[in-house]
Amino acid sequence: MDSSKNLEDKYYIKEVDTDGKSIYCYHDLMGELLIPTHKHDKAQMLYSEGGIVYVTTETKTYFLPARHFIWIPRGIAHSINTSSENVMMRNLYFPIDSDEDPFYDKEGIYPVNDLLLQIMLFTNRWNGNLEKGSRNFVIANGIKALLPEVCLTDLPLALPSPKDIRLNKIIVHLDENLTETILFSDLAERFGFSERSLSRLFKKDLGMSFIQYFTIRRILKAIELLLEKKLSVNEVARAVGYNSVPTFSNTFLKILGARPSDYINGVEILKK
């Protein structure tokens, strides 16, 4: 059987949109390291646990940490990469009407608060189409209705992909030197830019400054290391270039909404 036939048999291609009015529910192990690029007529709410998940759209790569979910609007092409086939995927796919809240048309990552947590726990027993009018549909639709009310700010857990070849080389260099103190002036000189021209390139190509990009990249790496549970918080801070643990902790809190130790304590709260 060829690869195209294998892809056609996948639930996310074959089943999600079979009933345009239903809410489709799928909870299971990932089963593969890569879900290739695809899209749905329904919007997707994805929660995962047990590993590292990257969701890539046409413009950005999102890092999905534990106790957070990503909202993928209808019609948005995306692929999903994970660190392990044993990552648990919890998916709800919602039909969206044209006159609904603007929230549903914007991709983003949001923390799962206690209210959403309890309702999502209740959905663990479901799989397949939840038919409109059924009890389970009403409960799942309640999750959808809550999102614009409780998810007021999406977290900056995404990095844009550089389009300029020159900037791509710089990004590779940054990824290879996350433990180092990198001065912007030294970076510009190393790659043959003035500070002003490199600053403009970051903002024009990536839509953010160098310090914004490098800070987020370091924190994303820190999350990976914390989830591996091989290093202490102090060791993780040093591994991503922070000499001051309080500075690392404060930066982590600003981006994730939780301090590193608190984040680790709650990472697998939905795990069976």
JOKA-V249950 format. One record per residue. N is the residue number from 1. RES is the residue in three letters. PHI is phi in degrees with one decimal (NA if undefined). Layout:
BEGIN
n res phi
N RES PHI
N RES PHI
END
This chain:
BEGIN
n res phi
1 MET NA
2 ASP -78.2
3 SER -65.0
4 SER -65.6
5 LYS -67.7
6 ASN -59.1
7 LEU -65.0
8 GLU -61.5
9 ASP -81.4
10 LYS -70.5
11 TYR -58.8
12 TYR -73.4
13 ILE -99.4
14 LYS -88.3
15 GLU -114.8
16 VAL -55.2
17 ASP -102.6
18 THR -64.5
19 ASP -118.7
20 GLY -65.8
21 LYS -101.0
22 SER -84.0
23 ILE -99.7
24 TYR -96.6
25 CYS -119.5
26 TYR -145.1
27 HIS -124.7
28 ASP -169.3
29 LEU -65.7
30 MET -54.6
31 GLY 79.2
32 GLU -158.0
33 LEU -83.7
34 LEU -139.0
35 ILE -98.8
36 PRO -66.8
37 THR -57.9
38 HIS -158.8
39 LYS -151.8
40 HIS -127.7
41 ASP -75.5
42 LYS -102.0
43 ALA -78.8
44 GLN -119.7
45 MET -109.6
46 LEU -118.1
47 TYR -119.1
48 SER -136.6
49 GLU -153.7
50 GLY 98.3
51 GLY 177.6
52 ILE -96.8
53 VAL -126.6
54 TYR -117.0
55 VAL -116.2
56 THR -112.7
57 THR -104.7
58 GLU -66.7
59 THR -114.9
60 LYS -143.1
61 THR -114.1
62 TYR -97.5
63 PHE -103.1
64 LEU -103.7
65 PRO -85.0
66 ALA -60.6
67 ARG 65.8
68 HIS -135.9
69 PHE -129.1
70 ILE -111.7
71 TRP -104.3
72 ILE -113.7
73 PRO -62.2
74 ARG -58.8
75 GLY 78.2
76 ILE -89.6
77 ALA -68.9
78 HIS -155.8
79 SER -122.7
80 ILE -131.0
81 ASN -116.2
82 THR -131.9
83 SER -82.6
84 SER -154.8
85 GLU -69.1
86 ASN -93.3
87 VAL -65.2
88 MET -83.3
89 MET -105.7
90 ARG -120.2
91 ASN -123.2
92 LEU -126.7
93 TYR -111.9
94 PHE -111.5
95 PRO -69.6
96 ILE -125.7
97 ASP -86.6
98 SER -68.4
99 ASP -102.3
100 GLU -87.0
101 ASP -54.7
102 PRO -57.8
103 PHE -51.1
104 TYR -71.8
105 ASP -101.5
106 LYS -120.4
107 GLU -76.1
108 GLY 178.5
109 ILE -114.4
110 TYR -137.3
111 PRO -70.7
112 VAL -92.5
113 ASN -79.8
114 ASP -62.2
115 LEU -65.4
116 LEU -62.6
117 LEU -57.8
118 GLN -66.2
119 ILE -70.0
120 MET -66.2
121 LEU -58.2
122 PHE -67.1
123 THR -82.7
124 ASN -56.8
125 ARG -84.3
126 TRP -100.6
127 ASN -155.0
128 GLY 96.7
129 ASN -73.8
130 LEU -98.1
131 GLU -71.2
132 LYS -55.8
133 GLY 95.8
134 SER -77.3
135 ARG -59.6
136 ASN -66.7
137 PHE -61.0
138 VAL -61.9
139 ILE -64.8
140 ALA -64.8
141 ASN -65.5
142 GLY -64.5
143 ILE -60.4
144 LYS -57.7
145 ALA -64.5
146 LEU -74.6
147 LEU -55.9
148 PRO -64.1
149 GLU -84.8
150 VAL -107.3
151 CYS -105.1
152 LEU -87.1
153 THR -138.3
154 ASP -81.3
155 LEU -88.0
156 PRO -79.5
157 LEU -104.6
158 ALA -142.3
159 LEU -124.2
160 PRO -69.8
161 SER -86.9
162 PRO -66.3
163 LYS -98.4
164 ASP -81.3
165 ILE -58.6
166 ARG -62.6
167 LEU -71.6
168 ASN -61.2
169 LYS -64.9
170 ILE -67.6
171 ILE -62.6
172 VAL -59.6
173 HIS -61.4
174 LEU -62.3
175 ASP -61.6
176 GLU -82.0
177 ASN -133.7
178 LEU -65.7
179 THR -80.0
180 GLU -93.7
181 THR -82.9
182 ILE -108.8
183 LEU -85.1
184 PHE -61.3
185 SER -64.0
186 ASP -67.8
187 LEU -63.9
188 ALA -61.4
189 GLU -64.7
190 ARG -59.3
191 PHE -106.5
192 GLY 76.2
193 PHE -115.6
194 SER -80.9
195 GLU -60.2
196 ARG -66.0
197 SER -69.4
198 LEU -69.9
199 SER -60.4
200 ARG -63.8
201 LEU -64.9
202 PHE -58.1
203 LYS -70.0
204 LYS -72.4
205 ASP -84.6
206 LEU -106.9
207 GLY 74.2
208 MET -153.2
209 SER -78.4
210 PHE -57.3
211 ILE -64.8
212 GLN -63.6
213 TYR -62.5
214 PHE -66.3
215 THR -64.4
216 ILE -64.0
217 ARG -61.5
218 ARG -66.0
219 ILE -68.1
220 LEU -62.2
221 LYS -65.4
222 ALA -61.1
223 ILE -61.9
224 GLU -57.4
225 LEU -67.0
226 LEU -63.1
227 LEU -68.0
228 GLU -72.3
229 LYS 58.2
230 LYS -101.7
231 LEU -121.8
232 SER -74.8
233 VAL -59.1
234 ASN -60.3
235 GLU -68.6
236 VAL -64.3
237 ALA -56.2
238 ARG -67.8
239 ALA -68.3
240 VAL -111.8
241 GLY 89.9
242 TYR -101.9
243 ASN -81.3
244 SER -108.5
245 VAL -65.0
246 PRO -59.6
247 THR -64.1
248 PHE -60.5
249 SER -62.8
250 ASN -66.8
251 THR -66.6
252 PHE -59.7
253 LEU -61.8
254 LYS -63.3
255 ILE -87.6
256 LEU -95.8
257 GLY 81.1
258 ALA -152.4
259 ARG -78.6
260 PRO -52.1
261 SER -66.3
262 ASP -67.4
263 TYR -62.4
264 ILE -62.8
265 ASN -64.9
266 GLY -116.3
267 VAL -70.1
268 GLU -120.2
269 ILE -66.8
270 LEU -92.6
271 LYS -69.2
272 LYS -69.1
END
